[in-house]
């Protein structure tokens, strides 16, 4: 049981974790923070979070578990902002898709609290984003990869593994480098190709005519290009 979960980034990934744990009765309180006040209030009105924090410091100060679900480019600043406000025994984890970068940022920002950081990557999602896209069953029958490093506290890893298992996910462990190699091929490259293909077609003068002849194969391949590019 998690007494207080802090979710930094209350969109699809963070919001779905909160909803799933709430549905299982596995968390007493969820405090959420997003840079956008509109997103915070939407998450509150949808019942994703129980309290909307006005800052990262406020969100994490009394949390037992902190889940960082922000774009990769924001990870370093989020870790830096929370570092002095986290309880020594709090466990921090994340949903970033490139683990070497996340681990490096966390190690630099968290200092002696880095041992409480359990790097993770939920391999689940949709092309939609924002609090309204979140749903409680997102992680059921999906894979979650944890990439603990030599400093990572084993008890913290075990607790985060149990947390994800409660959502109905299968949890695996990989080393950081292997994770990034595998996901570059299976996730990042398809995203890059889809975004570039759609971008190239959108710049054509005859874009409407070309897309008129697009069939199911194009729709399936290009679906992820409608997701948030950030």
DOBA-576091 format. One record per residue (C-alpha): residue in three letters; z, y negated, x. Coordinates in pm, whole numbers, plus 32768, in hexadecimal, padded with zeros to 4 digits. Example, Ala and Ser with C-alpha at 12.3 -4.5 7.8 and 13.67 -1.06 7.14 Angstrom:
ALA830C81C284CE SER82CA806A8557 
END
This chain:
UNK800080008000 UNK7F9F7EA78082 UNK80927D9D8012 UNK7FB27C73805D UNK7E437C8780BA UNK7D987B518141 UNK7C1F7B4B8111 UNK7B647A4D81E2 UNK7A127A368139 UNK7A267A897FC6 UNK78BB7AED7F8C UNK781B7C427F57 UNK78C27CF98079 UNK7A1C7C5D8073 UNK7A287C407EFA UNK79C47DA87EC3 UNK7AD87E257FA9 UNK7BD77D577EEA UNK7B5D7DD37D98 UNK7B587F3C7E0D UNK7CBA7F357E96 UNK7D357E847D5D UNK7C957F8C7C81 UNK7D4B809A7D46 UNK7E9A7FE67D34 UNK7E9E7FDC7EB0 UNK7EEB7E6A7EDE UNK7FF07D867E43 UNK7F4E7C357E89 UNK7E007BBB7F0D UNK7DE57A637FA9 UNK7C8379E87FE3 UNK7BE178D980AF UNK7A7E785B80C9 UNK79F6771B8163 UNK796C76CA800C UNK7A6B765A7F0C UNK797576C17DFE UNK797078267E83 UNK7AEC78307E95 UNK7B1077BD7D2D UNK7A0378AE7CB7 UNK7AB279D27D61 UNK7BF879677CBF UNK7B5E794D7B64 UNK7AB97AA47B8A UNK7C047B467BE5 UNK7B8F7BA47D40 UNK7CB07AE97DDE UNK7E077A8B7D5A UNK7E2B79507E27 UNK7D2A78657EC0 UNK7D9B77E18012 UNK7D34768A808B UNK7D1C76F881F7 UNK7D03782E82CE UNK7E6477EC834D UNK7EEC77E981EA UNK7E2F79268191 UNK7EAE79FB82B1 UNK800F797C82E9 UNK80C77A8B8224 UNK7FB37B928212 UNK7FE77CFF826D UNK7E6F7D388290 UNK7D617C3782D4 UNK7BF67C8B8289 UNK7AF57BA38327 UNK79B17BB08262 UNK78ED7A8382DD UNK77947A5F837D UNK77807ACA84E8 UNK77597964855F UNK78A8790384C5 UNK797A7A22854E UNK79ED7976868F UNK7A66783B85DF UNK7B1B790684D3 UNK7BD979D285D6 UNK7C3378938691 UNK7CB577EA8556 UNK7D8F791084EE UNK7E1979768641 UNK7F5978A8863F UNK7FAA78E984D0 UNK7F987A6484B6 UNK80D97B2D84A8 UNK81077BFF85E6 UNK80FA7D41851A UNK7FD17CDD843F UNK7E957DAD845E UNK7D457CFC847A UNK7BF87DA08433 UNK7A997D2A83E8 UNK79477D7B8352 UNK78637CF88464 UNK77267DBD84AC UNK77117D858626 UNK78547DFE86BE UNK78377D94882B UNK78207C2687C7 UNK79417C4386D1 UNK7A227CFD87C5 UNK79E07BFD88D5 UNK7A317ADC87EC UNK7B6C7B82876A UNK7BE97BDE88C5 UNK7BC17A77893A UNK7C5F79D48807 UNK7D767AC187A3 UNK7E227AED88F2 UNK7F427BE588E3 UNK7EFA7C1D8770 UNK7DA97CB687C9 UNK7E4A7E0E87CD UNK7E787DE68652 UNK7D027DAE8620 UNK7C3C7ED9859E UNK7AC57E8F85B2 UNK7A077F188489 UNK78B97F1683DA UNK788A7F7D826E UNK77267FFF8253 UNK76F67F9280ED UNK76727E678035 UNK75647DDD7F55 UNK746A7CC27F70 UNK75567BE87EA1 UNK76697B077F2B UNK77937A3A7EBB UNK78CA7A947DF2 UNK78047AE77CB8 UNK774C7BF97D78 UNK788E7CB67DCA UNK78E37DF97D14 UNK79F77EFA7D38 UNK791C802B7D7A UNK78437F9B7E91 UNK78DA807A7F9D UNK78E981C27EDF UNK782B82D17F9C UNK77C681DC80AB UNK781A81EB821C UNK7912810D82CE UNK79048109844A UNK7A3A80A88510 UNK7A108056867F UNK7B6F80448715 UNK7B807FF08887 UNK7C7980588993 UNK7D737F488933 UNK7D6A7F9087BD UNK7EB3800B872D UNK7E82816B86A4 UNK7F6A8130857C UNK7E9E7FFC851A UNK7D5F80CA852B UNK7DFA81D6844F UNK7E6380D68348 UNK7D0980388339 UNK7C6A81908323 UNK7D4A81E081FA UNK7CF880918159 UNK7B8580D98161 UNK7BB3823E80EA UNK7C6181B57FB6 UNK7B1E81017F5C UNK7A69824F7F50 UNK79B88221809C UNK7983831881B9 UNK7A1E829082F8 UNK799482DA8453 UNK79EC826385AF UNK78F381FF86BD UNK790A81468802 UNK788F7FE187F5 UNK7751800E88C2 UNK76DE81418801 UNK771A809286B4 UNK76497F68871B UNK752C80438798 UNK7522810F8657 UNK753F7FE78569 UNK743C7F1B8627 UNK733D802685D4 UNK73A8807E8473 UNK741B7F2E83E7 UNK73CD7E0084BD UNK72637E54850C UNK72097E98839C UNK72A67D49833D UNK71E37C908449 UNK709C7D3483E1 UNK70D07CF3826F UNK71307B85829C UNK700B7B478385 UNK6F0D7BF482A5 UNK6F777B308172 UNK6F8779EE823C UNK6E297A2582C3 UNK6D9B7A668169 UNK6E50793B80D4 UNK6D9A785581CA UNK6C4278CC8162 UNK6B7277EC8083 UNK6B10791C7FB6 UNK6C7479A27F9B UNK6C6E79C17E1F UNK6B2A7A837E23 UNK6B9E7B6D7F38 UNK6CE87BBA7E8C UNK6C347BFF7D47 UNK6BBD7D447DE5 UNK6D0C7DAB7E76 UNK6D8A7EF67DED UNK6EC67FC37E01 UNK6EB87FFE7F77 UNK6EB87E897FC1 UNK6FCF7E4E7EC8 UNK70A97F5B7F65 UNK706B7EE480C7 UNK70987D72807F UNK71C87D887F98 UNK72C37D3480AA UNK72047BF480F9 UNK72977B617FBA UNK73F47B7A8050 UNK74AC7A5B80F6 UNK74057A1C8246 UNK754C799D82DD 
END
